[in-house]
Amino acid sequence: MKRDAYRCEFAAFQAARASARQAGWRQISPFEPLPPPLYDRFSDLWSSTTIAALRQACQDDTSRPAVEQRGGQVLQTFAENWFIRAAARELDAELHRALTTPFITWQGQRHAATTVAGWLEQETDRTTRQELTRRLEAHYASLVDLQAQRWNLTAQAARQLGYDSLAAQAAAHTQRLCGEDLAAWTTACERFLAETDTAYRRAVAAAKDTSPTDPFAHRRQRYLAEELLRSFGIRPWQQTNLTTTWQATGVTGVFRVRVPEDIRWAVAPPRGWQSWHGFLGELARAQHAAWTSPNLPVELRSYGDPAIAATWSWLFAGLLADHRWLARMLDLQLPPDVQRAMAAWRWHVVRQAAWRCIAWYGRATADWSLERLRTEFEQHLGATLSDWELYRELDLAAHAFGQLRGAWLAAALDDWLRTRYGSWPTSRRAGDTLVDLWNTGFRYPAGELAQLVGVGPLTMEAFLSR
């Protein structure tokens, strides 16, 4: 398949996949395989023959413009990743059925694991919680063998692609997509955990035994989003390529059907102070997609270094810690217990991302046992995980790599923006700068973008200075 033809199919697949997500795909369980009509229609995108053609095209790209070379690398990485995902398709379907079929007995009836997990999130009675947890964990324990088989299948698929191991494939993927050395970044993650251990434990201790009330009650998300964008000189009502549904009752999130022509954002009603982090992060990601240049190759508009999207999410979500901005926009002063809870949450999320990267690398390169992973997680994050939960942590490692680097780059960008514009969330000039950066889509990996802006190389120092 020629690259231009591949790009057309790639764009059609991204649109179909975004529409499937909006229709509810993967909302019930994280293992739900691609719907059969989509898989049958687009499976040629990640066939071994197609991958071989994409590799050859990349080798022939050395004399082409840098953006064309970058696009070729992105397409090759996309195809290889989906080849590996396709290898575990049958096991994914089995795990999805196990989580969504009524197998757990409770009060004389059978219920799905996903249903019971939803009850646990809202259950307040201690005895009921303990019994529901026991039954749910017993069901999860019966699925651990499937998770182990799934890990082995992905490793076999990596070898079918010509890599020595799953770790070798991940290292090549990281180099092509992110421009980073995976082993070096794993070492950086270990250093990050060591240097933040004291601050993390202090933040967790300060937030312990607090049940902060929601200080954002009766504040309107739409008002905040529109006022923030107006401060940047952006008129959201004129963004005809972005369709926003407020107080959505169904599936929510940002759906990039065609970037930048058709971006859809379904905003969930706020549920506590934690949901405002996600809301501001989605606002940033929607704007990033809406302002992406249509002149970029289609792959660089919608696929690339995951740290780029995470950077914009972290940058906007970090505004909740800007007390002057909150007072100006919402006439709100956060209570101390909410500030402490936010600080503890931030430390936990970033440290967990670092641990996931280390754990995956240790498992893939040195075959770390589940018991070692359990001990390490307890040491660094203070909780004991079951075998099922440990496999889920490993599944999320690729996402965690982007989250961690995005958090570091967002901290550096925030410092840079404040140095140039002062209170950048209220600056029209800062808005122009953000639009220029959003315009690049996924053209650059996070480290290269940091260098271009002038805050590189990408390190943890700006994050630690906060």
C-alpha positions as CSV (number, residue, x, y, z in Angstrom):
1,M,0.0,0.0,0.0
2,K,1.4,3.4,-1.0
3,R,1.8,6.0,1.7
4,D,-0.8,8.3,0.3
5,A,-3.3,5.5,0.1
6,Y,-2.3,4.4,3.6
7,R,-2.9,7.9,4.9
8,C,-6.5,7.9,3.5
9,E,-7.2,4.6,5.2
10,F,-5.5,5.8,8.4
11,A,-7.7,9.0,8.5
12,A,-10.9,6.9,7.9
13,F,-9.9,4.5,10.7
14,Q,-9.2,7.4,13.1
15,A,-12.7,8.8,12.3
16,A,-14.4,5.5,12.7
17,R,-12.6,4.7,16.0
18,A,-13.5,8.1,17.4
19,S,-17.1,7.6,16.5
20,A,-17.1,4.2,18.1
21,R,-15.7,5.7,21.3
22,Q,-18.5,8.3,21.3
23,A,-21.0,5.4,20.8
24,G,-19.7,3.7,23.9
25,W,-16.8,1.5,22.7
26,R,-14.4,0.7,25.7
27,Q,-16.6,2.6,28.1
28,I,-17.7,-0.6,29.9
29,S,-14.4,-2.4,30.1
30,P,-10.8,-1.5,29.0
31,F,-10.5,-4.9,27.2
32,E,-13.4,-4.5,24.7
33,P,-11.9,-5.3,21.3
34,L,-12.4,-3.1,18.3
35,P,-15.9,-3.7,16.9
36,P,-15.8,-6.5,14.3
37,P,-17.0,-4.2,11.4
38,L,-14.1,-1.8,12.1
39,Y,-11.6,-4.6,12.5
40,D,-12.6,-6.3,9.3
41,R,-12.6,-3.0,7.4
42,F,-9.3,-1.7,8.6
43,S,-7.1,-4.7,9.6
44,D,-5.0,-4.3,6.5
45,L,-3.5,-1.2,8.2
46,W,-1.5,-3.4,10.5
47,S,-0.9,-6.5,8.4
48,S,2.6,-7.8,8.2
49,T,2.8,-7.0,4.5
50,T,1.8,-3.4,5.2
51,I,4.3,-3.0,8.0
52,A,7.1,-4.3,5.7
53,A,6.1,-1.7,3.1
54,L,6.0,1.1,5.7
55,R,9.5,0.1,7.0
56,Q,10.9,0.2,3.4
57,A,9.3,3.6,2.9
58,C,10.9,5.0,6.0
59,Q,14.3,3.8,4.8
60,D,13.7,5.6,1.6
61,D,12.7,8.8,3.4
62,T,16.2,10.0,4.2
63,S,16.2,12.6,1.5
64,R,12.7,13.9,2.1
65,P,11.7,16.8,4.3
66,A,11.8,16.3,8.1
67,V,8.0,16.4,8.4
68,E,7.7,13.6,5.9
69,Q,10.2,11.5,7.7
70,R,8.4,12.2,11.0
71,G,5.1,11.1,9.4
72,G,6.6,7.9,8.1
73,Q,7.9,7.0,11.6
74,V,4.6,7.7,13.2
75,L,2.7,5.5,10.7
76,Q,5.1,2.7,11.1
77,T,4.8,2.8,14.9
78,F,1.0,3.0,14.7
79,A,0.9,-0.1,12.5
80,E,3.3,-2.1,14.7
81,N,1.4,-1.2,17.8
82,W,-1.9,-2.3,16.3
83,F,-0.4,-5.5,15.0
84,I,0.6,-6.4,18.6
85,R,-2.9,-5.4,19.9
86,A,-4.5,-7.5,17.3
87,A,-2.5,-10.5,18.5
88,A,-4.3,-10.4,21.8
89,R,-7.7,-9.7,20.3
90,E,-9.3,-13.0,21.3
91,L,-8.0,-12.8,24.9
92,D,-9.2,-9.3,25.1
93,A,-12.7,-10.4,24.0
94,E,-12.6,-13.2,26.7
95,L,-11.6,-10.7,29.4
96,H,-14.3,-8.3,28.3
97,R,-16.9,-11.0,28.5
98,A,-15.6,-12.0,32.0
99,L,-16.0,-8.5,33.2
100,T,-19.4,-7.7,31.6
101,T,-21.2,-11.0,32.1
102,P,-23.2,-11.5,35.3
103,F,-20.9,-14.0,37.2
104,I,-20.8,-12.5,40.7
105,T,-23.6,-13.5,43.1
106,W,-25.0,-10.8,45.4
107,Q,-28.2,-10.8,47.3
108,G,-29.6,-13.8,45.4
109,Q,-28.8,-12.3,41.9
110,R,-25.9,-12.4,39.5
111,H,-24.1,-9.2,38.5
112,A,-21.2,-8.2,36.2
113,A,-17.9,-7.3,37.7
114,T,-18.1,-3.8,36.1
115,T,-21.5,-3.3,37.9
116,V,-20.1,-4.4,41.2
117,A,-17.1,-2.1,40.8
118,G,-19.4,0.8,40.2
119,W,-21.3,0.0,43.4
120,L,-18.1,-0.1,45.4
121,E,-17.2,3.5,44.3
122,Q,-20.3,4.8,46.0
123,E,-20.9,2.3,48.9
124,T,-20.4,3.9,52.3
125,D,-21.3,1.0,54.6
126,R,-18.0,-0.7,55.8
127,T,-19.4,-4.2,56.1
128,T,-21.0,-4.1,52.6
129,R,-17.9,-2.7,51.1
130,Q,-15.8,-5.5,52.6
131,E,-18.1,-8.2,51.2
132,L,-18.4,-6.6,47.8
133,T,-14.6,-6.2,47.7
134,R,-14.1,-9.9,48.6
135,R,-16.3,-11.2,45.9
136,L,-14.9,-8.8,43.3
137,E,-11.3,-9.8,44.1
138,A,-12.2,-13.5,44.0
139,H,-13.6,-12.9,40.5
140,Y,-10.5,-10.9,39.4
141,A,-8.2,-13.6,40.8
142,S,-9.8,-16.2,38.4
143,L,-8.8,-14.0,35.4
144,V,-5.1,-13.6,36.3
145,D,-4.1,-16.5,34.1
146,L,-5.7,-14.8,31.1
147,Q,-3.7,-11.7,31.8
148,A,-0.5,-13.7,32.0
149,Q,-1.3,-15.3,28.6
150,R,-2.1,-11.9,27.2
151,W,1.4,-10.6,28.2
152,N,3.0,-13.6,26.6
153,L,1.0,-13.2,23.4
154,T,2.1,-9.6,23.0
155,A,5.7,-10.6,23.5
156,Q,5.3,-13.3,20.7
157,A,3.8,-10.6,18.4
158,A,6.8,-8.3,19.0
159,R,9.1,-11.2,18.0
160,Q,7.0,-11.8,14.9
161,L,7.8,-8.2,13.9
162,G,11.5,-9.0,14.0
163,Y,12.3,-7.6,17.5
164,D,14.3,-9.7,20.0
165,S,11.7,-9.0,22.7
166,L,8.8,-6.9,23.8
167,A,11.2,-4.5,25.5
168,A,13.2,-4.1,22.2
169,Q,10.0,-3.2,20.4
170,A,9.0,-0.7,23.1
171,A,12.5,0.8,22.9
172,A,12.2,1.3,19.2
173,H,8.7,2.6,19.5
174,T,9.9,5.1,22.2
175,Q,12.7,6.3,20.0
176,R,10.6,6.8,16.9
177,L,7.5,8.3,18.5
178,C,9.0,10.2,21.4
179,G,12.7,10.6,20.5
180,E,13.7,9.2,23.8
181,D,15.9,6.4,25.1
182,L,13.7,4.0,27.1
183,A,16.4,2.7,29.4
184,A,17.6,6.2,30.2
185,W,14.1,7.3,31.0
186,T,13.5,4.4,33.3
187,T,16.6,5.5,35.2
188,A,15.2,9.0,35.4
189,C,11.9,7.5,36.8
190,E,13.9,5.7,39.5
191,R,15.6,9.0,40.4
192,F,12.3,10.8,40.4
193,L,10.8,8.3,42.9
194,A,13.9,8.6,45.1
195,E,13.9,12.4,45.1
196,T,10.2,12.9,45.7
197,D,9.7,10.3,48.4
198,T,9.8,12.7,51.3
199,A,7.6,15.3,49.7
200,Y,5.1,12.7,48.7
201,R,4.8,11.2,52.2
202,R,4.5,14.7,53.7
203,A,1.7,15.6,51.3
204,V,-0.1,12.3,51.9
205,A,0.2,12.7,55.7
206,A,-1.2,16.3,55.5
207,A,-4.2,15.1,53.5
208,K,-4.9,12.0,55.6
209,D,-8.3,11.7,57.4
210,T,-9.7,14.7,55.5
211,S,-13.0,14.7,53.6
212,P,-13.0,18.0,51.9
213,T,-16.4,19.3,50.7
214,D,-16.7,20.4,47.1
215,P,-15.8,24.1,46.9
216,F,-16.9,24.2,43.2
217,A,-20.5,23.5,43.9
218,H,-22.8,25.8,41.9
219,R,-19.9,27.0,39.7
220,R,-20.6,26.6,36.0
221,Q,-18.1,24.8,33.9
222,R,-19.3,26.5,30.7
223,Y,-18.8,30.0,32.2
224,L,-15.2,29.1,33.3
225,A,-14.3,27.6,29.9
226,E,-15.7,30.5,27.9
227,E,-14.1,33.1,30.1
228,L,-10.7,31.4,30.0
229,L,-10.8,31.2,26.2
230,R,-12.0,34.8,25.9
231,S,-9.0,35.9,27.9
232,F,-6.9,34.3,25.2
233,G,-8.7,36.1,22.5
234,I,-10.6,32.9,21.4
235,R,-14.3,33.1,20.8
236,P,-15.6,29.6,21.4
237,W,-19.0,30.3,19.7
238,Q,-17.1,30.9,16.5
239,Q,-15.2,27.6,16.6
240,T,-17.4,25.8,14.1
241,N,-15.1,22.8,14.0
242,L,-15.7,22.1,17.7
243,T,-19.0,20.8,18.9
244,T,-19.5,21.0,22.7
245,T,-22.3,19.2,24.6
246,W,-22.6,20.5,28.1
247,Q,-23.9,18.4,31.0
248,A,-23.8,15.3,28.8
249,T,-25.6,12.3,30.3
250,G,-24.1,9.6,28.0
251,V,-20.6,8.9,27.0
252,T,-18.3,11.9,27.7
253,G,-14.8,13.0,26.6
254,V,-13.0,14.5,23.6
255,F,-13.6,12.7,20.3
256,R,-11.3,13.7,17.5
257,V,-13.3,12.5,14.5
258,R,-11.4,14.5,11.9
259,V,-8.6,16.8,13.0
260,P,-9.1,19.7,12.9
261,E,-12.4,19.7,11.0
262,D,-14.6,17.7,13.3
263,I,-13.9,17.8,17.1
264,R,-16.6,16.7,19.5
265,W,-16.5,17.4,23.2
266,A,-19.1,15.8,25.5
267,V,-18.7,17.4,29.0
268,A,-19.7,15.4,32.0
269,P,-21.6,17.1,34.9
270,P,-19.2,18.0,37.7
271,R,-18.9,15.5,40.5
272,G,-16.7,16.9,43.2
273,W,-13.5,18.9,43.1
274,Q,-11.6,16.0,41.4
275,S,-13.7,16.2,38.2
276,W,-12.6,19.8,37.6
277,H,-9.1,18.5,36.9
278,G,-10.4,16.3,34.2
279,F,-12.7,19.1,32.8
280,L,-9.8,21.6,32.4
281,G,-7.6,18.9,30.9
282,E,-10.3,18.0,28.3
283,L,-10.8,21.7,27.5
284,A,-7.0,21.9,26.7
285,R,-7.1,18.8,24.6
286,A,-10.1,19.9,22.7
287,Q,-8.5,23.3,21.9
288,H,-5.2,21.5,20.9
289,A,-7.2,19.4,18.3
290,A,-9.3,22.3,17.1
291,W,-6.2,24.5,16.5
292,T,-4.1,21.9,14.8
293,S,-2.9,23.0,11.4
294,P,-4.8,21.3,8.5
295,N,-1.6,21.6,6.5
296,L,0.1,18.9,8.5
297,P,0.1,15.3,7.2
298,V,-3.0,13.6,8.6
299,E,-1.0,11.3,10.9
300,L,0.7,14.3,12.6
301,R,-2.6,15.9,13.3
302,S,-4.0,13.0,15.4
303,Y,-1.2,10.6,16.4
304,G,2.3,11.0,17.9
305,D,4.0,11.4,21.2
306,P,1.3,10.9,23.9
307,A,3.2,13.4,26.1
308,I,2.0,16.3,23.9
309,A,-1.7,15.8,24.7
310,A,-0.8,15.1,28.3
311,T,1.2,18.4,28.5
312,W,-1.9,20.5,27.6
313,S,-4.0,18.6,30.0
314,W,-1.6,19.1,32.9
315,L,-1.0,22.8,32.0
316,F,-4.7,23.7,32.2
317,A,-5.5,21.4,35.1
318,G,-2.7,23.1,37.0
319,L,-4.7,26.4,37.0
320,L,-6.7,25.0,39.9
321,A,-3.6,25.7,42.1
322,D,-3.5,29.3,40.9
323,H,-5.3,31.0,43.8
324,R,-5.4,34.5,42.2
325,W,-6.8,33.1,38.9
326,L,-9.5,31.1,40.8
327,A,-10.5,34.2,42.8
328,R,-10.7,36.3,39.6
329,M,-12.6,33.7,37.5
330,L,-14.9,32.1,40.1
331,D,-14.6,34.3,43.1
332,L,-13.4,31.3,45.0
333,Q,-10.7,30.6,47.6
334,L,-9.9,26.9,48.0
335,P,-10.2,25.7,51.7
336,P,-6.9,24.4,53.1
337,D,-8.1,20.8,53.2
338,V,-8.9,20.9,49.5
339,Q,-5.5,22.3,48.7
340,R,-3.9,19.5,50.7
341,A,-6.0,16.9,49.0
342,M,-5.0,18.3,45.6
343,A,-1.3,18.3,46.4
344,A,-1.5,14.7,47.6
345,W,-3.4,13.6,44.4
346,R,-0.9,15.3,42.1
347,W,2.1,13.7,43.8
348,H,0.4,10.3,43.7
349,V,-0.6,10.4,40.1
350,V,2.9,11.4,38.9
351,R,4.7,8.9,41.1
352,Q,2.4,6.2,40.1
353,A,3.2,7.0,36.4
354,A,6.9,6.8,37.2
355,W,6.5,3.5,39.0
356,R,4.5,2.0,36.1
357,C,7.3,2.8,33.7
358,I,9.9,1.1,36.0
359,A,7.7,-1.9,36.6
360,W,6.9,-2.5,33.0
361,Y,10.6,-2.2,32.0
362,G,11.6,-4.5,34.9
363,R,9.0,-7.1,33.9
364,A,9.9,-6.9,30.2
365,T,13.7,-7.0,30.5
366,A,14.4,-8.9,33.7
367,D,11.2,-10.8,34.2
368,W,10.4,-9.2,37.5
369,S,8.0,-11.4,39.5
370,L,4.6,-10.2,40.6
371,E,5.8,-10.4,44.2
372,R,8.6,-8.0,43.5
373,L,6.3,-5.6,41.8
374,R,3.9,-5.8,44.7
375,T,6.7,-5.0,47.2
376,E,7.9,-2.1,45.1
377,F,4.5,-0.6,44.7
378,E,3.9,-0.8,48.5
379,Q,7.3,0.8,49.1
380,H,6.8,3.7,46.8
381,L,3.0,4.3,46.9
382,G,1.9,2.7,50.2
383,A,-0.7,0.2,49.0
384,T,-0.7,-3.5,48.4
385,L,-2.0,-4.7,45.0
386,S,-3.5,-8.0,43.9
387,D,-2.1,-9.9,41.0
388,W,-5.0,-8.6,38.8
389,E,-4.2,-5.0,39.8
390,L,-0.5,-5.4,39.1
391,Y,-1.3,-6.6,35.5
392,R,-3.6,-3.6,35.1
393,E,-0.7,-1.3,36.2
394,L,1.5,-2.9,33.6
395,D,-1.2,-2.4,30.9
396,L,-1.2,1.3,31.7
397,A,2.6,1.8,31.5
398,A,2.6,3.2,27.9
399,H,0.0,5.8,28.9
400,A,2.0,6.5,32.1
401,F,5.1,7.3,30.1
402,G,3.3,10.1,28.3
403,Q,1.6,11.3,31.5
404,L,4.9,11.7,33.4
405,R,6.7,13.5,30.6
406,G,3.6,15.6,30.0
407,A,3.6,16.7,33.7
408,W,7.2,17.7,33.5
409,L,6.9,19.6,30.3
410,A,3.7,21.4,31.6
411,A,5.5,22.6,34.7
412,A,8.3,24.0,32.5
413,L,5.9,25.6,30.1
414,D,3.9,27.2,33.0
415,D,7.1,28.7,34.4
416,W,8.1,30.0,30.9
417,L,4.6,31.5,30.3
418,R,4.6,33.2,33.6
419,T,8.1,34.6,33.0
420,R,7.0,36.0,29.6
421,Y,3.4,37.1,30.3
422,G,3.0,37.2,34.1
423,S,-0.5,35.9,34.8
424,W,-0.6,34.0,31.5
425,P,-4.2,32.6,31.9
426,T,-5.5,36.2,31.5
427,S,-3.1,37.3,28.7
428,R,-4.1,37.7,25.1
429,R,-0.5,37.4,24.0
430,A,-0.2,34.1,25.9
431,G,-3.3,32.9,24.0
432,D,-1.6,33.7,20.7
433,T,1.5,31.7,21.8
434,L,-0.7,28.7,22.8
435,V,-2.5,28.8,19.5
436,D,0.9,28.7,17.7
437,L,2.0,25.7,19.8
438,W,-1.4,23.9,19.3
439,N,-1.0,24.6,15.6
440,T,1.9,22.1,15.5
441,G,-0.4,19.2,16.5
442,F,1.9,16.1,17.0
443,R,4.6,17.4,14.7
444,Y,7.2,17.3,17.4
445,P,7.9,14.9,20.3
446,A,7.7,16.5,23.8
447,G,11.5,16.8,24.2
448,E,11.9,18.5,20.8
449,L,9.0,20.9,21.6
450,A,10.7,21.8,24.9
451,Q,13.9,22.6,23.0
452,L,12.1,24.8,20.4
453,V,10.3,26.8,23.1
454,G,13.4,27.2,25.1
455,V,12.7,25.1,28.2
456,G,14.6,22.0,27.2
457,P,16.0,19.5,27.7
458,L,12.9,17.8,29.2
459,T,13.7,17.1,32.9
460,M,12.0,16.8,36.2
461,E,13.5,20.0,37.7
462,A,10.6,22.4,36.9
463,F,8.1,19.9,38.4
464,L,10.2,19.5,41.5
465,S,10.6,23.2,42.1
466,R,6.8,23.6,42.8
